[in-house]
Amino acid sequence: MKVDLLRILGTLVAVLTLFLFLLMAQQDFVPFEYAKFSIAETVVPVNEVGTAVSYTLWGQRQLDLIILAFLLFVSAACCATVLRIEEGDHS
């Protein structure tokens, strides 16, 4: 029985990626933690709606970055699969 090392490595990478995804999804992402804005210096008046929308969008940013990284990895893997040379095709 031949051991397929590439399949084992792929499975380990998938499990590790899932573990890292679950680990990062549990942590809090505090938007604007170090940003200090003076509302008095703004030209446009700031109200509660703008602040709430901003916090909502930045609150989802961590999950958004993880999904984008996963999509980039999958698209690179698919491109490599499509462009690989088969054993019978040497033209």
C-alpha positions in Angstrom: 0.0 0.0 0.0 1.5 3.3 -1.1 1.3 6.2 1.3 0.2 9.4 -0.5 2.1 12.1 1.4 0.6 15.0 -0.6 -2.9 13.9 0.5 -1.8 13.6 4.1 -0.1 17.0 4.0 -3.3 18.5 2.5 -5.4 17.0 5.2 -3.1 18.3 7.9 -3.1 21.8 6.4 -6.9 21.8 6.1 -7.2 20.8 9.8 -4.7 23.4 10.9 -6.5 26.1 8.9 -9.8 25.1 10.4 -8.3 25.2 13.9 -6.8 28.7 13.3 -10.1 29.9 11.9 -12.0 28.8 15.0 -9.3 30.2 17.2 -9.4 33.6 15.6 -13.2 33.7 15.4 -13.4 33.6 19.2 -11.2 36.6 19.8 -12.6 40.1 20.1 -11.6 42.7 17.5 -11.8 46.2 19.0 -12.3 48.7 16.2 -10.7 52.2 16.7 -8.9 51.0 19.8 -6.0 53.5 19.4 -7.7 56.1 17.3 -8.5 59.4 18.9 -10.8 61.7 17.0 -12.0 65.0 18.2 -15.6 65.5 17.1 -15.3 69.3 17.4 -12.7 69.3 14.6 -14.9 67.6 12.0 -16.5 69.7 9.3 -19.5 67.4 8.9 -21.6 66.9 12.1 -21.3 63.3 13.5 -24.3 61.6 14.8 -25.1 58.2 16.3 -26.0 56.5 13.0 -22.6 57.0 11.5 -20.8 55.7 14.6 -23.1 52.7 14.8 -22.6 51.8 11.1 -18.8 52.3 11.4 -18.6 50.0 14.5 -20.8 47.4 12.8 -18.7 47.3 9.6 -15.4 47.2 11.5 -16.8 44.5 13.9 -17.2 42.1 11.0 -13.7 42.9 9.5 -11.9 40.0 11.2 -14.2 37.4 9.7 -14.1 39.2 6.4 -10.3 39.0 6.2 -10.3 35.3 7.1 -12.8 34.6 4.4 -10.9 36.6 1.8 -7.6 34.8 2.6 -9.4 31.5 2.3 -10.9 32.5 -1.1 -7.4 33.6 -2.3 -5.9 30.3 -1.3 -8.7 28.3 -3.0 -8.5 30.3 -6.2 -4.7 29.8 -6.3 -5.1 26.1 -5.8 -7.8 25.9 -8.5 -5.5 27.8 -11.0 -2.6 25.5 -10.2 -4.9 22.5 -10.8 -6.2 23.9 -14.1 -2.8 24.8 -15.4 -0.9 21.7 -14.4 0.5 19.4 -17.1 -1.1 15.9 -17.2 1.2 12.8 -17.7 -0.1 12.2 -21.2 0.1 15.9 -22.3 3.6 16.8 -23.3 2.8 19.1 -26.2 
